């Protein structure tokens, strides 16, 4: 299945302030444009989650992160460059994001999803150029790149319930509450496991919140 039209549809929904269900490099997530306060509020509503709890955002690269963080701690650059597994970094000094996407202390957790590998579409005609199917991290990485804004990424479950490890475990309530559902075929690359979480300070402080 060609990823391009699916990503285009998802981006259109996001730009119109909608909420989508999509695969990430870790688990299936609920997402929206992280600069749209009303859309972020809907994510909290769908999950029945208090806005006092912070959210994780996805960015396509450090250049995008730099637009929404006042000052990136230098150690963050090293961490991103050597990282080979899903890692969420909590940065101080968020800016230009929806207020309800930022923690009370002004920090925000952002992950750059690992793009991974593209898979050749076996259904594509042999005489034509082979199509590729982006899954998991590669899919959400391209989704964020085309959106050109950070994307909210929170697990696709009601708050307090188990995080679904696969598309099949996502409740019908969640599927019915969002505006667009990415076909389950694109979730093949999702690991089903949560990312590492590291909190950084401007003075070089490093705190591992989840190994």
TABEL-V960919 format. One record per helix or strand of 3 or more residues. SS is the DSSP state (@ for helix, = for strand). FROM is the first residue (numbers start at 1). LEN is the number of residues. If there is no record, write none. Layout:
# TABEL-V960919
[[SS | FROM | LEN] [SS | FROM | LEN]]
This chain:
# TABEL-V960919
[[@ | 3 | 13] [= | 20 | 4] [= | 28 | 4] [@ | 37 | 11] [= | 56 | 4] [@ | 62 | 7] [@ | 74 | 9] [= | 87 | 5] [@ | 99 | 3] [= | 108 | 5] [@ | 136 | 12] [= | 151 | 5] [@ | 167 | 3] [@ | 172 | 6] [@ | 184 | 4] [= | 196 | 5] [= | 206 | 5]]
